[in-house]
Amino acid sequence: MNVMDKTIYGNSSIKSAFDMALYDIAAKNAGLPLYEFLGGNRREVETDITIGIATPQGMAQKAMDFKISGAAVLKVKLGKDAKTDVERIEQIRRAAGKNIKIRVDANQGWTFDDAVFALQAISEYNIEFCEQPMRTWDDDRLPELKKRSPVKIMADESVFDRYDAKRLIGADACSYVNIKFAKSGGISEAHKINAVCAEKNIPCMMGGMLESRVALTAFAHFATAFDNVQFYDMDTCMLGHKADPVTGGVTYNKFCVELPDAVGIGAEVQQEFLDKLEKAIV
């Protein structure tokens, strides 16, 4: 991975695939499940479930549906229009009741002024945190936003590696960090991001980017291995993949993500699916 990083700039998503494969091989060679190879213990991982951005009424109905199905944590997508976003949260909280947890993700959608307005307005609805309220090029304004926001700030696209984490934490720009293998380039850098955060008492979330259940299983191993990973956004395979060509791997027990009893990652891809794909030998 060090050689790859020195010779290829960026391309974190494809690097993460190589990284996960190498960790799978190493853990299998050691005869250990990945979480144990990483030095951790198995624990319960309960994911949130995402409500995509839509009309306030439509999102409120989705929240009610998820609550009925047993969801304990809702992740609500915002970031189009700050005033309507406040209405979205108001209606979702009314529909879902006061006990369900709500966290929001603005996906870089707000300006600084919009973020201040929206975060102050939605704070009365008991919001756990807000992911990435502004564009990454506004990172210099995150410390000011953090001071003015009653809602805790989680950095997502602003943190790709340990150096980003160190920079934001040093500037007192966030309370939490979202780790995604497709951003970090895999487990190796994710481990280093988490270490930087843990040293400064900044809890992390394990997130995903609609990857397959192979990657989701690797996420689950990482999430259970490190106590500093305290939030779980691992509904990636509940959101409408067209195919699931994976054998083994994690399963969902309602909203709990359960690891397989196997060494390595414990997830394989069906050969007939692989045979249909383009191939390259390097």
C-alpha positions in Angstrom: 0.0 0.0 0.0 2.9 2.4 0.7 4.3 1.7 -2.8 0.9 2.3 -4.3 0.5 5.6 -2.5 4.0 6.7 -3.6 3.3 5.9 -7.3 -0.4 6.7 -7.7 -2.0 9.9 -6.6 -5.6 9.8 -5.2 -7.8 6.9 -6.6 -8.7 6.0 -3.0 -11.7 3.9 -4.0 -9.7 1.4 -6.1 -6.9 1.4 -3.5 -9.4 0.4 -0.9 -10.3 -2.7 -2.9 -6.6 -3.8 -2.9 -6.2 -2.9 0.7 -9.2 -5.0 1.8 -8.0 -7.9 -0.3 -4.6 -7.8 1.3 -6.0 -7.6 4.9 -8.3 -10.5 4.0 -5.2 -12.6 2.9 -3.3 -11.6 6.0 -6.1 -12.4 8.4 -6.7 -15.7 6.7 -3.0 -16.5 7.0 -3.2 -15.8 10.7 -6.3 -18.0 11.0 -8.3 -15.1 12.5 -11.4 -13.1 11.7 -10.5 -9.7 10.5 -11.7 -7.9 13.7 -9.5 -10.1 15.8 -6.6 -9.6 13.4 -7.0 -5.9 14.0 -6.9 -6.4 17.7 -10.5 -6.0 18.5 -13.5 -8.0 19.9 -16.9 -8.7 18.5 -19.6 -6.3 19.7 -23.1 -5.3 18.6 -23.3 -2.9 15.6 -26.6 -1.3 15.0 -26.8 0.8 11.8 -28.8 3.9 11.2 -31.1 4.0 8.1 -31.0 6.8 5.6 -33.9 9.0 4.5 -33.2 10.5 1.1 -34.0 14.2 0.5 -37.6 14.7 -0.7 -40.6 16.8 0.3 -41.0 17.3 4.0 -44.2 15.2 4.0 -42.6 12.4 2.0 -39.6 12.3 4.4 -41.9 12.3 7.4 -43.8 9.3 6.0 -40.5 7.5 5.4 -39.5 8.2 9.0 -42.7 6.7 10.3 -42.3 3.6 8.1 -38.7 3.1 9.3 -39.9 3.5 13.0 -42.6 0.9 12.5 -40.0 -1.5 11.0 -37.8 -1.1 14.2 -35.3 1.5 13.3 -33.7 3.3 16.3 -31.6 5.8 14.4 -32.5 7.9 11.4 -30.0 9.6 9.1 -31.7 12.4 7.3 -30.3 13.9 4.1 -30.5 17.7 3.9 -28.6 20.5 2.1 -30.8 21.8 -0.7 -32.6 24.8 0.9 -32.0 25.7 4.5 -35.5 26.9 5.3 -37.2 23.8 3.8 -34.6 21.6 5.6 -35.8 23.0 8.9 -39.4 22.1 7.9 -38.2 18.6 6.9 -36.7 18.0 10.4 -39.7 19.5 12.1 -42.1 17.1 10.3 -39.8 14.1 10.7 -39.5 14.6 14.5 -43.2 15.0 14.8 -43.8 11.8 12.8 -41.1 9.7 14.4 -41.7 10.8 18.0 -39.2 12.0 20.6 -37.4 8.7 21.4 -35.9 7.8 18.0 -32.4 9.3 17.3 -32.0 11.7 14.4 -28.8 12.7 12.8 -28.5 14.8 9.6 -26.2 15.0 6.6 -26.1 18.2 4.6 -23.6 16.7 2.1 -21.8 20.0 1.7 -25.0 21.7 0.6 -25.1 24.8 2.8 -23.3 28.1 2.8 -21.9 29.3 6.1 -24.9 31.5 6.7 -27.4 28.8 5.8 -25.6 26.3 8.1 -25.8 28.7 11.0 -29.5 29.3 10.4 -30.4 25.6 9.8 -28.3 24.2 12.7 -29.6 26.7 15.2 -33.2 26.2 14.0 -33.2 22.3 14.1 -31.4 22.1 17.4 -34.7 22.2 19.3 -35.5 18.8 17.7 -32.8 16.9 19.5 -30.4 16.3 16.6 -27.4 14.0 17.4 -25.0 15.6 14.9 -24.7 17.1 11.4 -22.4 15.7 8.9 -20.4 17.9 6.5 -22.6 21.1 6.6 -20.4 23.1 4.1 -18.1 22.6 1.1 -14.6 21.4 1.9 -13.2 24.7 0.7 -15.0 26.4 3.6 -13.1 24.3 6.1 -11.5 27.5 7.4 -15.0 28.5 8.6 -15.8 25.3 10.4 -14.3 26.4 13.7 -16.6 29.4 13.8 -19.6 27.3 12.7 -18.8 24.8 15.5 -18.9 27.6 18.1 -22.2 28.9 16.8 -23.9 25.6 16.3 -25.9 23.9 19.1 -25.7 20.7 17.0 -22.4 18.8 17.0 -20.4 18.8 13.7 -19.1 15.7 12.0 -16.5 16.0 9.3 -16.9 13.7 6.3 -15.6 14.9 2.9 -13.2 17.2 4.8 -11.3 14.1 6.1 -9.7 11.8 3.6 -6.6 10.9 5.6 -4.9 11.2 9.0 -3.5 14.6 8.0 -7.0 16.0 7.3 -8.1 14.7 10.7 -5.1 16.2 12.5 -5.7 19.6 10.8 -9.5 19.8 11.6 -9.1 18.5 15.2 -6.2 21.0 15.8 -8.4 23.8 14.6 -11.3 22.7 16.8 -13.4 22.4 13.7 -15.4 19.2 14.5 -16.6 17.0 17.3 -16.7 13.7 15.2 -15.2 12.2 12.1 -16.8 9.9 9.5 -14.4 7.2 8.3 -15.1 5.6 4.9 -12.7 3.1 3.2 -13.5 4.5 -0.2 -12.2 7.9 1.0 -9.2 6.7 3.1 -8.0 4.2 0.6 -8.8 1.3 2.8 -8.2 -0.1 6.3 -4.6 1.0 6.6 -5.3 4.7 6.4 -8.6 4.3 8.2 -6.7 2.8 11.2 -4.4 5.9 11.2 -7.4 8.3 11.0 -9.0 6.6 14.0 -5.8 6.6 16.0 -5.5 10.4 15.5 -9.1 10.9 16.5 -8.9 8.5 19.5 -5.8 10.3 20.8 -7.8 13.6 20.9 -11.1 12.0 22.2 -12.9 12.5 18.9 -15.3 9.6 18.3 -15.6 8.3 14.8 -18.4 6.9 12.6 -18.1 3.9 10.2 -19.7 4.9 6.9 -20.0 3.6 3.4 -20.6 4.7 -0.2 -23.0 2.1 -1.5 -20.4 -0.6 -1.9 -21.1 -4.3 -2.0 -21.6 -6.6 0.9 -17.9 -7.6 0.7 -16.9 -4.1 1.6 -19.7 -3.8 4.1 -18.4 -6.9 5.9 -14.9 -5.3 6.1 -16.6 -2.1 7.5 -18.3 -4.2 10.2 -15.0 -5.9 11.2 -13.4 -2.4 11.5 -16.3 -1.0 13.4 -16.3 -3.8 15.9 -12.5 -3.7 16.3 -12.1 -0.2 17.6 -13.9 1.3 20.6 -13.5 4.8 19.3 -15.9 3.9 16.4 -19.1 4.8 18.2 -21.5 5.6 15.3 -22.6 3.2 12.5 -23.9 4.3 9.1 -23.9 0.9 7.5 -27.2 0.6 5.7 -25.4 0.6 2.3 -26.8 -2.8 1.3 -30.3 -2.0 2.5 -30.8 0.7 -0.1 -31.6 -1.1 -3.3 -28.6 -2.9 -4.9 -29.6 -4.6 -8.2 -27.7 -7.7 -7.3 -26.0 -9.4 -4.3 -23.4 -11.8 -5.8 -21.8 -12.4 -2.3 -21.6 -15.6 -0.4 -21.0 -15.4 3.4 -20.5 -11.9 4.7 -22.5 -9.8 7.1 -26.3 -10.2 7.5 -28.9 -7.8 8.8 -30.9 -8.7 11.8 -33.4 -5.9 11.5 -30.9 -3.0 11.8 -28.1 -4.9 13.6 -25.2 -5.9 11.3 -24.0 -9.4 12.2 -20.5 -10.7 11.3 -20.0 -14.2 9.9 -18.1 -16.9 11.8 -15.1 -17.1 9.4 -11.5 -16.2 9.1 -10.5 -13.1 7.2 -13.3 -10.9 6.0 -15.5 -13.9 5.6 -17.2 -12.7 2.3 -16.6 -14.0 -1.2 -18.0 -13.1 -4.6 -19.7 -15.8 -6.7 -17.4 -16.9 -9.6 -20.2 -16.8 -12.2 -20.6 -13.1 -11.4 -16.9 -12.5 -11.7 -16.8 -14.3 -15.0 -19.1 -11.6 -16.5 -16.8 -8.7 -15.6 -14.0 -7.1 -17.6 -10.5 -8.3 -16.5 -7.0 -6.9 -16.5 -3.8 -8.6 -15.6 -1.0 -6.3 -14.4 
